[in-house]
Structure formats: structure tokens, C-alpha cells
Amino acid sequence: MPAVKLFQLPGAWGAPSVSPFCIKLETYLRLAKQPFDSRSGAPMQSPNGKVPWTDIDGVVVADSQRVIEHLAAHHGVDLDQRLSETEKRRSHALRRILEASTYFGLCWIRWVDEEGFVAYKPVLLKMAPPVLNHLVLPLLRRGVKKQVMAQGTGLLSEQEVHALVARDFEALDEALGDKPFVFGDEPTSIDAVLFAFVESLMAFPVEGPSKAAVRDNTRLLEFRARVRARAYPESA
Ligand SMILES: N[C@@H](CCC(=O)N[C@@H](CS)C(=O)NCC(=O)O)C(=O)O
């Protein structure tokens, strides 16, 4: 087994990290039973300017998906090994819904929405008080708002953003169906991604229509509890 150092943002509100991509990777490593050493790391320290990143046997790999692919290609650590080519393509499509659509909805909920930012701000300030002070935070917020605008989610109304997030989760719920995990009885990489995004939405302490929709979805809530019990038995 390779020696993995995982650099990521710390947790809050009971979630393993404030970043869905960090939760995804930590959950993947845990589900794959790959030991790792978790270290605190901020985007500005990362080789690609984003969290998470890793050091795997001395090789630095940034980006959660690259890490998953690196572990499969070089170390035989691969939760998707048993999937057919068709299932791998479905997994890719489902992952992209969450990472390229839902993610920006979550950014809107935390960074653009006033109530969301009021709740997020103290957590951000606590994470790195000397660096992330009251002067830097508005600049960070402006940067995230710009990203959310450029991607398109920032151009939508509040109702539209929540409707989009709720529909993304409906699509994932449909793919999950009544199975324990998306591709059957055992977890694969898409389960780590789905868990990360359900967890990120539900743990954030601000109510809204998209959170209410997932709260009404027993299958997704049971899925969240199932992954938590497997990957984080200490807190399940
Ligand atoms: N494709 C990347 C996305 C990572 C990402 O967007 N991370 C966010 C935190 S959730 C980040 O570091 N943002 C900092 C920034 O964009 O400045 C991955 O899968 O790791």
C-alpha cells in the first residue's frame, strides 16, 4: 500500500471537510481501505491552487479525480475495477452533474447568498485566522462570486439555483434507486462523490428549498447514513 498524505481543508458542522472535493477524496480512501495521513492544507499552498491534493510515495498529485486515477493506475487501489465500460461512462456522467453543476449551486448557497455567507464567514475565519482575516475574506468572496457568475449559476435567481440543485439530486436519487450503492451492493467512486455532495448540502446550517428537498428524500438520507457507517464508523 502506498504512503498517502492528504492535504485538505478542515471540517465543520459535523462534515469531514468544508470542501466537497476533500470529503469525496477522504471518503474514497476510506471506502477503498487505503490508509492516509490527513494534513491541513489551503488552496494557496496547493500545486493547482485548489484542495485537495496529495503526496503519494513522494509523488505530488493534485485534483481529487487525478488522485483516484493515479491510485488505480500505479497502486491497484481501484473501487471501480468491477464496473463495465458502460457503467464507467454512467459514473462519469453522474459525477459531472455533481462536480460541474451542483458544486456551483453549493458555492452560491455559501458564498453568494447573504444568509449563507453570514453562516460560512465565522468558519472561514476560524480556519486560518492570520491569513484569512477580515481584509482578505471580501476578496476571496468576490473571486468565488466571479467564478459562479462565469459558470452561469450566478446568473440564475435564488429559486432557480435551488431548483437546479434539487433536480441534480433527484437525478442522482434515480440512479441510486433502491440499491445500497449506485452500482449495487458495494461502493464505487460515484458513491464517494454523491456522499460528499449530500453531506455538504445537509451539514451546512442554513435552510433552503434544495436542502428541504433532500431532507424529504429518504433514500438519499439513508444512503448518507450508509456511507457514513462504512467510511466513518467512529461518527456514524
Ligand atoms: N477538480 C478539483 C476541484 C477542487 C476544488 O474546486 N476545490 C475548491 C474547494 S471545494 C477550491 O480549492 N477552491 C479554491 C479556489 O478555487 O480558489 C478536484 O476534484 O479536486
The ligand as a Tripos MOL2 file, in Angstrom:
@<TRIPOS>MOLECULE
LIG
   20    19     1     0     0
SMALL
NO_CHARGES

@<TRIPOS>ATOM
      1 N1        -11.3890   19.4300   -9.7910 N.3       1 LIG1
      2 C1        -10.9110   19.7120   -8.4620 C.3       1 LIG1
      3 C2        -11.8110   20.7560   -7.8220 C.3       1 LIG1
      4 C3        -11.3310   21.1870   -6.4510 C.3       1 LIG1
      5 C4        -11.9650   22.4940   -5.9900 C.2       1 LIG1
      6 O1        -12.6840   23.1720   -6.7280 O.2       1 LIG1
      7 N2        -11.6960   22.8360   -4.7230 N.am      1 LIG1
      8 C5        -12.1700   24.0930   -4.1730 C.3       1 LIG1
      9 C6        -12.6900   23.9040   -2.7530 C.3       1 LIG1
     10 S1        -14.1860   22.9810   -2.7330 S.3       1 LIG1
     11 C7        -11.0040   25.0610   -4.0770 C.2       1 LIG1
     12 O2         -9.9100   24.6860   -3.6970 O.2       1 LIG1
     13 N3        -11.2510   26.3210   -4.4010 N.am      1 LIG1
     14 C8        -10.2810   27.3480   -4.2400 C.3       1 LIG1
     15 C9        -10.2490   28.2980   -5.3880 C.2       1 LIG1
     16 O3        -10.8380   27.9940   -6.4470 O.co2     1 LIG1
     17 O4         -9.5980   29.3220   -5.2380 O.co2     1 LIG1
     18 C10       -10.8690   18.4120   -7.6580 C.2       1 LIG1
     19 O5        -11.5990   17.4740   -7.9850 O.co2     1 LIG1
     20 O6        -10.0710   18.3190   -6.7190 O.co2     1 LIG1
@<TRIPOS>BOND
     1     1     2 1
     2     2     3 1
     3     2    18 1
     4     3     4 1
     5     4     5 1
     6     5     6 2
     7     5     7 1
     8     7     8 1
     9     8     9 1
    10     8    11 1
    11     9    10 1
    12    11    12 2
    13    11    13 1
    14    13    14 1
    15    14    15 1
    16    15    16 2
    17    15    17 1
    18    18    19 2
    19    18    20 1
@<TRIPOS>SUBSTRUCTURE
     1 LIG1         1 GROUP 0 **** ****
